[in-house]
Amino acid sequence: MSDIVQKLWGFCHTLRHDGIDYGDYIEQITFLLFLKMADERGIDMPKGCDWPTLRDYTGTELTDHYVDILRKLGKEKGLLGDIYAGAQSRFKNPVNLKRLVGLVDETEWTALDVDVKAEAYEGLLEKAASEGKKGAGQYFTPRVLIRAIVRCMKPDPRVRRDFVICDPAVGTGGFLVSAYEWLKDQTKGGALERDVAKRIRTATYFGQDLVDRPRRMALMNLYLHNIEPQIKLGDAIYEPAPARRYDVVLTNPPFGTRGANQAPDRDDFTVSTSNKQLNFVQHVLTILKPGGRAAVVLPDNCLFADQAGEVMKIVSEDCDLHTVLRLPRGTFTPYSQGVKANVVFFTKGVKSENTWIYDARTNVPGITKKDRPLVPAHFAEFEKCYGTDPDGRAKRKPGDSKEDRWRSFSINEVKEREFKLDSFKWLKEESLEDADELPEPEELATEAIAELEGAVEELNAVLVLLENGGKG
């Protein structure tokens, strides 16, 4: 697997001189890889769109033919049209395209084990996120974190025929892929009755993304795992809520405030805010079935911003807001450096009585790309503390954490803090007393920006009140 990744990735550096960035490169591999596997499987393709025809062209005829193929396939129905929707060639130099076609052609992809194919593609996605331009990681959540969340949530579609799982900010599909891999582990490789296996493969995994590129990468990622997902292209929070409701929602909404200049006009949103992450929380509340459970990754400012208290109050009234995991500093390094975040777990339909918080950040050395990468050990104790019940109802006690990282707070205590979950901090940060252990300047800058954005949002809310004559 690593040989395949290295071979394909090594060519990326050549293409950089042709103006093709990391994301473009993975996208073009997606197009070519699907064509190659369709040929290996004997799938009928539209006339002139088959792999052998493309492979035999050279020079400008090759680049022209490739453009024609992408255009034709983008008009097809089903998975084919979904993957190629809006597809464009990024190649200016036919020699580079010919070389990439040759690299893809060297491997008989369908002969590879599913896990090998999938891991090779995941490896490329991870490299693109970590080495791409700043912000490339907005579509890629660290797999170590995803797997820890999934092990806690236990998204098991065997329990009911209509069991469905969703990620409304699907990115490259990491949560859905990991949910399926968890099921395979539970079934010792996917040993299921034929009708159950078909239902799980074709009618269980759902998602949505605002941007074409991550959506097509998610489709390809899941396809390589033998899953046929239903992933919609569109804006999850500014469009009306879908009719379908889900048993499990696993998601990491994009960080930042870009594009969030106005509050969505949604009747199902109780709190009117332009904060994207808080709107995603409200969206998740809507799309969960009664009794459904969710795990949502949220940056710190979503737990201390003014309207965060309002949204979390609603969550605590409509759901059992049973667990918060405070993530280590640098969890999203190198994808989104400096961002401090949490995972909020809740189950719809039961009012909150207690919220357990696990502090995996205080006095934990910050994550770095090389020296201190994120590893499963960072979340091992948290998973033990969380317990075996995915709805957070397992017997819990503070002593489950050796370093006092695990504490319970009654809903009355949460209410006294105006539902701002970020305010519950009981461990003293010893590293702040050591100049050598101070956070990186970029991390400090990111924190300052987050607080400024929160302040600006609060000022905007005051301005709206003034414009309405002081009426909220």
BELDA-V823075 format. One record per residue. N is the residue number from 1. PHI is phi in degrees with one decimal (999 if undefined). OMEGA is omega in whole degrees, 0 to 359 (none if undefined). D_FIRST is the distance of its C-alpha to the first C-alpha in whole Angstrom. Layout:
n=N phi=PHI omega=OMEGA d_first=D_FIRST
n=N phi=PHI omega=OMEGA d_first=D_FIRST
//
This chain:
n=1 phi=999 omega=182 d_first=0
n=2 phi=-64.0 omega=178 d_first=4
n=3 phi=-63.7 omega=180 d_first=5
n=4 phi=-63.7 omega=181 d_first=5
n=5 phi=-60.9 omega=182 d_first=6
n=6 phi=-63.2 omega=181 d_first=9
n=7 phi=-64.5 omega=181 d_first=10
n=8 phi=-70.5 omega=183 d_first=11
n=9 phi=-71.2 omega=181 d_first=12
n=10 phi=-58.3 omega=181 d_first=14
n=11 phi=-73.4 omega=182 d_first=16
n=12 phi=-59.5 omega=183 d_first=17
n=13 phi=-64.9 omega=176 d_first=20
n=14 phi=-66.0 omega=184 d_first=21
n=15 phi=-70.1 omega=178 d_first=22
n=16 phi=-57.1 omega=180 d_first=23
n=17 phi=-73.6 omega=178 d_first=26
n=18 phi=-95.4 omega=177 d_first=27
n=19 phi=81.2 omega=181 d_first=27
n=20 phi=-101.2 omega=182 d_first=24
n=21 phi=-84.3 omega=186 d_first=23
n=22 phi=-60.6 omega=180 d_first=19
n=23 phi=-63.8 omega=176 d_first=20
n=24 phi=-57.3 omega=184 d_first=22
n=25 phi=-62.4 omega=180 d_first=18
n=26 phi=-64.0 omega=179 d_first=16
n=27 phi=-62.1 omega=180 d_first=19
n=28 phi=-66.3 omega=175 d_first=19
n=29 phi=-61.3 omega=179 d_first=16
n=30 phi=-56.9 omega=180 d_first=17
n=31 phi=-59.3 omega=185 d_first=20
n=32 phi=-72.0 omega=181 d_first=18
n=33 phi=-63.1 omega=179 d_first=15
n=34 phi=-64.9 omega=178 d_first=18
n=35 phi=-60.5 omega=181 d_first=20
n=36 phi=-63.8 omega=182 d_first=18
n=37 phi=-70.8 omega=176 d_first=17
n=38 phi=-61.2 omega=178 d_first=20
n=39 phi=-66.6 omega=181 d_first=21
n=40 phi=-62.1 omega=182 d_first=19
n=41 phi=-90.5 omega=179 d_first=21
n=42 phi=71.0 omega=179 d_first=24
n=43 phi=-76.8 omega=179 d_first=25
n=44 phi=-68.7 omega=178 d_first=28
n=45 phi=-114.4 omega=175 d_first=28
n=46 phi=-54.0 omega=184 d_first=31
n=47 phi=-55.0 omega=178 d_first=33
n=48 phi=83.7 omega=183 d_first=31
n=49 phi=-107.0 omega=183 d_first=28
n=50 phi=-84.8 omega=183 d_first=26
n=51 phi=-63.3 omega=182 d_first=23
n=52 phi=-57.2 omega=180 d_first=25
n=53 phi=-64.3 omega=179 d_first=28
n=54 phi=-62.4 omega=184 d_first=25
n=55 phi=-61.6 omega=186 d_first=24
n=56 phi=-84.7 omega=179 d_first=27
n=57 phi=-79.1 omega=174 d_first=29
n=58 phi=-140.7 omega=175 d_first=29
n=59 phi=60.7 omega=183 d_first=31
n=60 phi=-66.4 omega=176 d_first=33
n=61 phi=-62.7 omega=179 d_first=33
n=62 phi=-65.4 omega=181 d_first=29
n=63 phi=-64.3 omega=179 d_first=29
n=64 phi=-66.0 omega=181 d_first=32
n=65 phi=-66.7 omega=179 d_first=30
n=66 phi=-62.5 omega=177 d_first=27
n=67 phi=-59.9 omega=179 d_first=30
n=68 phi=-63.0 omega=180 d_first=32
n=69 phi=-60.4 omega=182 d_first=29
n=70 phi=-60.7 omega=180 d_first=28
n=71 phi=-65.4 omega=181 d_first=31
n=72 phi=-64.8 omega=184 d_first=32
n=73 phi=-68.3 omega=178 d_first=29
n=74 phi=-64.8 omega=180 d_first=30
n=75 phi=-94.7 omega=181 d_first=33
n=76 phi=-73.8 omega=178 d_first=31
n=77 phi=-93.2 omega=175 d_first=32
n=78 phi=76.4 omega=185 d_first=29
n=79 phi=-59.3 omega=180 d_first=25
n=80 phi=-58.4 omega=179 d_first=25
n=81 phi=-67.2 omega=179 d_first=28
n=82 phi=-64.6 omega=182 d_first=27
n=83 phi=-68.7 omega=185 d_first=23
n=84 phi=-101.0 omega=180 d_first=25
n=85 phi=-59.0 omega=179 d_first=29
n=86 phi=68.1 omega=184 d_first=30
n=87 phi=-67.8 omega=178 d_first=27
n=88 phi=-135.5 omega=175 d_first=28
n=89 phi=-78.0 omega=177 d_first=27
n=90 phi=-106.2 omega=185 d_first=26
n=91 phi=-90.8 omega=173 d_first=26
n=92 phi=-99.7 omega=183 d_first=29
n=93 phi=-101.8 omega=182 d_first=28
n=94 phi=-62.0 omega=179 d_first=28
n=95 phi=-62.9 omega=180 d_first=26
n=96 phi=-67.9 omega=178 d_first=23
n=97 phi=-63.5 omega=180 d_first=23
n=98 phi=-60.4 omega=180 d_first=23
n=99 phi=-65.4 omega=180 d_first=20
n=100 phi=-67.6 omega=175 d_first=18
n=101 phi=-56.8 omega=179 d_first=19
n=102 phi=-63.2 omega=179 d_first=18
n=103 phi=-63.5 omega=179 d_first=14
n=104 phi=-65.9 omega=183 d_first=14
n=105 phi=-70.6 omega=183 d_first=16
n=106 phi=-66.9 omega=183 d_first=14
n=107 phi=-107.5 omega=174 d_first=11
n=108 phi=-88.6 omega=192 d_first=13
n=109 phi=-64.3 omega=183 d_first=11
n=110 phi=-71.4 omega=177 d_first=14
n=111 phi=-80.1 omega=180 d_first=13
n=112 phi=-76.6 omega=172 d_first=9
n=113 phi=-58.7 omega=181 d_first=10
n=114 phi=-52.2 omega=183 d_first=11
n=115 phi=-62.7 omega=181 d_first=9
n=116 phi=-67.5 omega=178 d_first=6
n=117 phi=-59.7 omega=183 d_first=7
n=118 phi=-65.0 omega=180 d_first=9
n=119 phi=-66.5 omega=178 d_first=7
n=120 phi=-62.1 omega=181 d_first=5
n=121 phi=-68.7 omega=177 d_first=9
n=122 phi=-59.7 omega=178 d_first=10
n=123 phi=-61.7 omega=178 d_first=9
n=124 phi=-68.1 omega=179 d_first=11
n=125 phi=-61.3 omega=181 d_first=14
n=126 phi=-66.1 omega=178 d_first=14
n=127 phi=-64.2 omega=180 d_first=14
n=128 phi=-62.3 omega=181 d_first=16
n=129 phi=-68.9 omega=186 d_first=18
n=130 phi=-80.8 omega=183 d_first=19
n=131 phi=-108.0 omega=180 d_first=19
n=132 phi=-76.6 omega=181 d_first=21
n=133 phi=-66.2 omega=183 d_first=25
n=134 phi=-53.5 omega=179 d_first=27
n=135 phi=95.2 omega=181 d_first=27
n=136 phi=-62.7 omega=182 d_first=23
n=137 phi=-77.2 omega=180 d_first=22
n=138 phi=-63.1 omega=179 d_first=25
n=139 phi=-101.4 omega=187 d_first=23
n=140 phi=-128.9 omega=178 d_first=20
n=141 phi=-97.1 omega=180 d_first=21
n=142 phi=-51.8 omega=185 d_first=19
n=143 phi=-66.2 omega=177 d_first=17
n=144 phi=-59.5 omega=179 d_first=19
n=145 phi=-67.5 omega=181 d_first=22
n=146 phi=-56.4 omega=183 d_first=21
n=147 phi=-64.8 omega=177 d_first=20
n=148 phi=-64.1 omega=179 d_first=23
n=149 phi=-62.3 omega=183 d_first=25
n=150 phi=-63.9 omega=178 d_first=24
n=151 phi=-62.7 omega=176 d_first=25
n=152 phi=-71.8 omega=188 d_first=28
n=153 phi=-82.7 omega=176 d_first=29
n=154 phi=48.0 omega=181 d_first=28
n=155 phi=-78.3 omega=189 d_first=27
n=156 phi=-102.8 omega=182 d_first=28
n=157 phi=-73.9 omega=178 d_first=29
n=158 phi=-76.3 omega=188 d_first=31
n=159 phi=-71.0 omega=180 d_first=34
n=160 phi=-151.4 omega=182 d_first=35
n=161 phi=-67.2 omega=183 d_first=35
n=162 phi=-102.8 omega=182 d_first=35
n=163 phi=-70.0 omega=182 d_first=33
n=164 phi=-134.8 omega=185 d_first=31
n=165 phi=-123.6 omega=184 d_first=29
n=166 phi=-139.6 omega=167 d_first=29
n=167 phi=-127.2 omega=183 d_first=27
n=168 phi=-76.4 omega=173 d_first=30
n=169 phi=-133.2 omega=200 d_first=28
n=170 phi=-68.1 omega=182 d_first=25
n=171 phi=55.0 omega=180 d_first=23
n=172 phi=-91.8 omega=171 d_first=19
n=173 phi=91.0 omega=186 d_first=20
n=174 phi=-57.8 omega=181 d_first=18
n=175 phi=-65.9 omega=181 d_first=21
n=176 phi=-66.8 omega=178 d_first=21
n=177 phi=-60.6 omega=182 d_first=18
n=178 phi=-65.6 omega=177 d_first=18
n=179 phi=-62.2 omega=179 d_first=21
n=180 phi=-69.8 omega=178 d_first=20
n=181 phi=-64.1 omega=176 d_first=17
n=182 phi=-60.2 omega=179 d_first=20
n=183 phi=-61.7 omega=179 d_first=22
n=184 phi=-60.2 omega=177 d_first=20
n=185 phi=-63.6 omega=180 d_first=20
n=186 phi=-66.8 omega=183 d_first=24
n=187 phi=-102.2 omega=179 d_first=24
n=188 phi=54.2 omega=175 d_first=22
n=189 phi=103.2 omega=177 d_first=19
n=190 phi=97.5 omega=179 d_first=21
n=191 phi=-74.7 omega=182 d_first=24
n=192 phi=-135.6 omega=174 d_first=27
n=193 phi=-62.4 omega=189 d_first=30
n=194 phi=-56.3 omega=183 d_first=29
n=195 phi=-68.1 omega=178 d_first=31
n=196 phi=-67.2 omega=180 d_first=30
n=197 phi=-60.6 omega=180 d_first=26
n=198 phi=-66.0 omega=179 d_first=27
n=199 phi=-60.7 omega=181 d_first=29
n=200 phi=-64.9 omega=182 d_first=26
n=201 phi=-70.9 omega=189 d_first=24
n=202 phi=-111.6 omega=188 d_first=26
n=203 phi=-138.6 omega=184 d_first=29
n=204 phi=-121.1 omega=189 d_first=28
n=205 phi=-106.8 omega=184 d_first=26
n=206 phi=-126.2 omega=178 d_first=27
n=207 phi=-163.0 omega=178 d_first=27
n=208 phi=-155.1 omega=172 d_first=29
n=209 phi=-148.4 omega=183 d_first=28
n=210 phi=-78.7 omega=190 d_first=31
n=211 phi=-115.6 omega=182 d_first=28
n=212 phi=-55.5 omega=190 d_first=27
n=213 phi=-60.4 omega=179 d_first=24
n=214 phi=-61.6 omega=179 d_first=22
n=215 phi=-61.7 omega=181 d_first=24
n=216 phi=-67.1 omega=178 d_first=22
n=217 phi=-67.7 omega=177 d_first=18
n=218 phi=-64.2 omega=178 d_first=19
n=219 phi=-58.7 omega=181 d_first=20
n=220 phi=-68.4 omega=180 d_first=17
n=221 phi=-58.2 omega=181 d_first=15
n=222 phi=-71.3 omega=177 d_first=17
n=223 phi=-59.6 omega=179 d_first=17
n=224 phi=-68.9 omega=175 d_first=14
n=225 phi=-93.1 omega=181 d_first=15
n=226 phi=68.0 omega=176 d_first=17
n=227 phi=-111.2 omega=175 d_first=20
n=228 phi=-111.5 omega=185 d_first=23
n=229 phi=-81.6 omega=171 d_first=24
n=230 phi=-115.2 omega=183 d_first=27
n=231 phi=-119.7 omega=184 d_first=27
n=232 phi=-88.7 omega=173 d_first=30
n=233 phi=-95.9 omega=180 d_first=31
n=234 phi=164.9 omega=182 d_first=33
n=235 phi=-93.1 omega=186 d_first=35
n=236 phi=-63.7 omega=187 d_first=35
n=237 phi=-103.2 omega=180 d_first=38
n=238 phi=-98.5 omega=175 d_first=40
n=239 phi=-94.3 omega=178 d_first=40
n=240 phi=-59.5 omega=181 d_first=42
n=241 phi=-63.9 omega=177 d_first=40
n=242 phi=-69.2 omega=180 d_first=38
n=243 phi=-75.9 omega=184 d_first=40
n=244 phi=-70.7 omega=175 d_first=37
n=245 phi=-119.4 omega=190 d_first=37
n=246 phi=-122.6 omega=178 d_first=34
n=247 phi=-80.4 omega=180 d_first=34
n=248 phi=-136.1 omega=173 d_first=31
n=249 phi=-120.9 omega=178 d_first=30
n=250 phi=-123.8 omega=185 d_first=28
n=251 phi=-158.8 omega=174 d_first=28
n=252 phi=-128.5 omega=181 d_first=27
n=253 phi=-58.3 omega=181 d_first=30
n=254 phi=-59.2 omega=179 d_first=30
n=255 phi=-75.5 omega=175 d_first=31
n=256 phi=92.8 omega=184 d_first=34
n=257 phi=-116.4 omega=184 d_first=37
n=258 phi=-58.1 omega=178 d_first=37
n=259 phi=81.1 omega=183 d_first=38
n=260 phi=-101.3 omega=185 d_first=40
n=261 phi=-93.0 omega=177 d_first=43
n=262 phi=-152.0 omega=180 d_first=45
n=263 phi=-75.9 omega=178 d_first=45
n=264 phi=-64.1 omega=177 d_first=44
n=265 phi=-93.9 omega=183 d_first=47
n=266 phi=-126.9 omega=180 d_first=46
n=267 phi=-64.9 omega=183 d_first=48
n=268 phi=-84.5 omega=177 d_first=46
n=269 phi=-95.9 omega=182 d_first=45
n=270 phi=-73.4 omega=182 d_first=48
n=271 phi=-100.1 omega=179 d_first=47
n=272 phi=-88.4 omega=181 d_first=48
n=273 phi=-149.5 omega=175 d_first=45
n=274 phi=-94.4 omega=179 d_first=43
n=275 phi=-70.1 omega=186 d_first=41
n=276 phi=-60.6 omega=184 d_first=37
n=277 phi=-67.4 omega=178 d_first=36
n=278 phi=-65.9 omega=175 d_first=39
n=279 phi=-68.7 omega=176 d_first=39
n=280 phi=-64.0 omega=178 d_first=36
n=281 phi=-61.0 omega=179 d_first=37
n=282 phi=-65.1 omega=177 d_first=40
n=283 phi=-63.6 omega=179 d_first=38
n=284 phi=-61.4 omega=177 d_first=36
n=285 phi=-57.0 omega=181 d_first=39
n=286 phi=-68.3 omega=190 d_first=40
n=287 phi=-84.6 omega=176 d_first=37
n=288 phi=-77.2 omega=170 d_first=37
n=289 phi=-70.4 omega=170 d_first=39
n=290 phi=-57.1 omega=184 d_first=42
n=291 phi=87.6 omega=179 d_first=40
n=292 phi=-73.6 omega=183 d_first=37
n=293 phi=-126.9 omega=184 d_first=35
n=294 phi=-140.5 omega=169 d_first=33
n=295 phi=-132.4 omega=185 d_first=31
n=296 phi=-126.0 omega=176 d_first=31
n=297 phi=-83.6 omega=183 d_first=30
n=298 phi=-135.0 omega=175 d_first=33
n=299 phi=-68.7 omega=183 d_first=34
n=300 phi=-53.1 omega=185 d_first=37
n=301 phi=-63.5 omega=177 d_first=39
n=302 phi=-77.3 omega=179 d_first=39
n=303 phi=-107.7 omega=177 d_first=40
n=304 phi=-124.1 omega=178 d_first=43
n=305 phi=-60.7 omega=186 d_first=44
n=306 phi=-53.4 omega=184 d_first=47
n=307 phi=-79.0 omega=175 d_first=46
n=308 phi=-59.5 omega=179 d_first=44
n=309 phi=-60.2 omega=180 d_first=46
n=310 phi=-63.9 omega=182 d_first=48
n=311 phi=-67.6 omega=181 d_first=44
n=312 phi=-67.6 omega=175 d_first=43
n=313 phi=-62.5 omega=179 d_first=47
n=314 phi=-64.1 omega=178 d_first=46
n=315 phi=-58.3 omega=183 d_first=43
n=316 phi=-68.6 omega=179 d_first=45
n=317 phi=-84.0 omega=182 d_first=48
n=318 phi=-92.5 omega=186 d_first=46
n=319 phi=-139.0 omega=168 d_first=43
n=320 phi=-89.9 omega=179 d_first=42
n=321 phi=-82.9 omega=195 d_first=41
n=322 phi=-91.8 omega=187 d_first=40
n=323 phi=-148.0 omega=171 d_first=37
n=324 phi=-130.8 omega=175 d_first=36
n=325 phi=-108.1 omega=177 d_first=33
n=326 phi=-86.9 omega=189 d_first=33
n=327 phi=-78.4 omega=177 d_first=30
n=328 phi=-60.0 omega=174 d_first=30
n=329 phi=-61.0 omega=177 d_first=31
n=330 phi=80.3 omega=180 d_first=28
n=331 phi=-53.0 omega=184 d_first=25
n=332 phi=-95.4 omega=173 d_first=24
n=333 phi=-69.2 omega=2 d_first=24
n=334 phi=-94.7 omega=186 d_first=23
n=335 phi=-70.1 omega=181 d_first=23
n=336 phi=-136.5 omega=186 d_first=26
n=337 phi=-64.9 omega=174 d_first=28
n=338 phi=87.5 omega=181 d_first=31
n=339 phi=-75.3 omega=175 d_first=31
n=340 phi=-105.9 omega=190 d_first=32
n=341 phi=-143.4 omega=183 d_first=32
n=342 phi=-141.2 omega=170 d_first=32
n=343 phi=-119.8 omega=180 d_first=31
n=344 phi=-107.4 omega=181 d_first=34
n=345 phi=-112.5 omega=177 d_first=34
n=346 phi=-151.5 omega=179 d_first=37
n=347 phi=-122.2 omega=186 d_first=38
n=348 phi=-78.1 omega=172 d_first=41
n=349 phi=106.9 omega=179 d_first=44
n=350 phi=-130.3 omega=180 d_first=45
n=351 phi=-66.7 omega=180 d_first=47
n=352 phi=-73.3 omega=172 d_first=46
n=353 phi=-116.2 omega=179 d_first=47
n=354 phi=-139.7 omega=174 d_first=45
n=355 phi=-119.5 omega=177 d_first=42
n=356 phi=-94.7 omega=180 d_first=40
n=357 phi=-120.0 omega=175 d_first=38
n=358 phi=-111.3 omega=182 d_first=36
n=359 phi=-96.6 omega=178 d_first=36
n=360 phi=-96.2 omega=185 d_first=32
n=361 phi=-111.7 omega=186 d_first=33
n=362 phi=-61.3 omega=180 d_first=37
n=363 phi=60.5 omega=173 d_first=36
n=364 phi=-110.0 omega=180 d_first=33
n=365 phi=-54.1 omega=181 d_first=31
n=366 phi=-59.9 omega=180 d_first=30
n=367 phi=-74.3 omega=173 d_first=26
n=368 phi=-127.0 omega=185 d_first=25
n=369 phi=-65.8 omega=186 d_first=21
n=370 phi=-108.3 omega=188 d_first=21
n=371 phi=-76.3 omega=183 d_first=24
n=372 phi=-133.8 omega=181 d_first=24
n=373 phi=-70.7 omega=176 d_first=21
n=374 phi=-69.3 omega=182 d_first=21
n=375 phi=-133.1 omega=181 d_first=20
n=376 phi=-54.9 omega=180 d_first=21
n=377 phi=-61.2 omega=179 d_first=24
n=378 phi=-62.0 omega=185 d_first=26
n=379 phi=-119.3 omega=184 d_first=26
n=380 phi=-60.6 omega=181 d_first=27
n=381 phi=-68.0 omega=178 d_first=31
n=382 phi=-59.4 omega=181 d_first=31
n=383 phi=-60.2 omega=178 d_first=29
n=384 phi=-64.8 omega=179 d_first=32
n=385 phi=-64.3 omega=181 d_first=35
n=386 phi=-58.0 omega=178 d_first=34
n=387 phi=93.9 omega=187 d_first=34
n=388 phi=-87.1 omega=180 d_first=33
n=389 phi=-87.5 omega=183 d_first=35
n=390 phi=-64.3 omega=179 d_first=33
n=391 phi=-90.8 omega=175 d_first=36
n=392 phi=75.2 omega=183 d_first=37
n=393 phi=-100.1 omega=177 d_first=40
n=394 phi=-65.2 omega=178 d_first=39
n=395 phi=-66.3 omega=184 d_first=41
n=396 phi=-125.5 omega=175 d_first=41
n=397 phi=-149.7 omega=183 d_first=42
n=398 phi=-55.5 omega=182 d_first=42
n=399 phi=-65.3 omega=178 d_first=42
n=400 phi=-66.5 omega=176 d_first=38
n=401 phi=-106.2 omega=183 d_first=37
n=402 phi=-68.3 omega=184 d_first=38
n=403 phi=-108.7 omega=178 d_first=39
n=404 phi=61.0 omega=180 d_first=41
n=405 phi=-91.1 omega=192 d_first=38
n=406 phi=-126.5 omega=182 d_first=39
n=407 phi=-137.3 omega=179 d_first=42
n=408 phi=-109.1 omega=178 d_first=44
n=409 phi=-128.2 omega=180 d_first=46
n=410 phi=-68.7 omega=180 d_first=49
n=411 phi=-64.5 omega=176 d_first=49
n=412 phi=-67.7 omega=177 d_first=52
n=413 phi=-65.8 omega=178 d_first=51
n=414 phi=-64.4 omega=179 d_first=48
n=415 phi=-63.3 omega=179 d_first=51
n=416 phi=-60.9 omega=178 d_first=53
n=417 phi=-92.2 omega=179 d_first=50
n=418 phi=59.3 omega=176 d_first=50
n=419 phi=62.7 omega=178 d_first=47
n=420 phi=-92.2 omega=189 d_first=45
n=421 phi=-68.0 omega=180 d_first=42
n=422 phi=-69.0 omega=186 d_first=41
n=423 phi=-79.5 omega=181 d_first=45
n=424 phi=-87.5 omega=180 d_first=44
n=425 phi=-133.0 omega=184 d_first=43
n=426 phi=-121.0 omega=178 d_first=45
n=427 phi=-93.2 omega=178 d_first=43
n=428 phi=-87.5 omega=180 d_first=44
n=429 phi=-78.0 omega=183 d_first=41
n=430 phi=-69.4 omega=184 d_first=42
n=431 phi=-65.9 omega=181 d_first=40
n=432 phi=-68.0 omega=178 d_first=42
n=433 phi=-87.7 omega=181 d_first=45
n=434 phi=-111.8 omega=184 d_first=42
n=435 phi=-57.7 omega=181 d_first=42
n=436 phi=-74.6 omega=183 d_first=39
n=437 phi=-107.9 omega=179 d_first=37
n=438 phi=-64.0 omega=178 d_first=38
n=439 phi=-58.5 omega=179 d_first=36
n=440 phi=-63.2 omega=179 d_first=34
n=441 phi=-54.4 omega=181 d_first=37
n=442 phi=-64.9 omega=178 d_first=34
n=443 phi=-66.3 omega=178 d_first=34
n=444 phi=-62.8 omega=179 d_first=38
n=445 phi=-64.8 omega=179 d_first=38
n=446 phi=-62.3 omega=177 d_first=36
n=447 phi=-60.5 omega=181 d_first=38
n=448 phi=-60.9 omega=179 d_first=41
n=449 phi=-62.8 omega=180 d_first=40
n=450 phi=-60.0 omega=180 d_first=39
n=451 phi=-68.8 omega=177 d_first=43
n=452 phi=-65.2 omega=178 d_first=44
n=453 phi=-62.5 omega=177 d_first=43
n=454 phi=-63.8 omega=179 d_first=44
n=455 phi=-64.9 omega=179 d_first=47
n=456 phi=-62.3 omega=180 d_first=47
n=457 phi=-62.3 omega=179 d_first=47
n=458 phi=-66.6 omega=177 d_first=50
n=459 phi=-64.3 omega=177 d_first=52
n=460 phi=-61.9 omega=179 d_first=51
n=461 phi=-63.6 omega=177 d_first=52
n=462 phi=-63.8 omega=179 d_first=55
n=463 phi=-61.5 omega=179 d_first=56
n=464 phi=-62.8 omega=178 d_first=55
n=465 phi=-60.9 omega=179 d_first=58
n=466 phi=-63.5 omega=180 d_first=60
n=467 phi=-66.7 omega=180 d_first=60
n=468 phi=-91.4 omega=179 d_first=61
n=469 phi=72.8 omega=178 d_first=64
n=470 phi=84.9 omega=180 d_first=62
n=471 phi=-99.1 omega=181 d_first=61
n=472 phi=-76.4 omega=none d_first=57
//
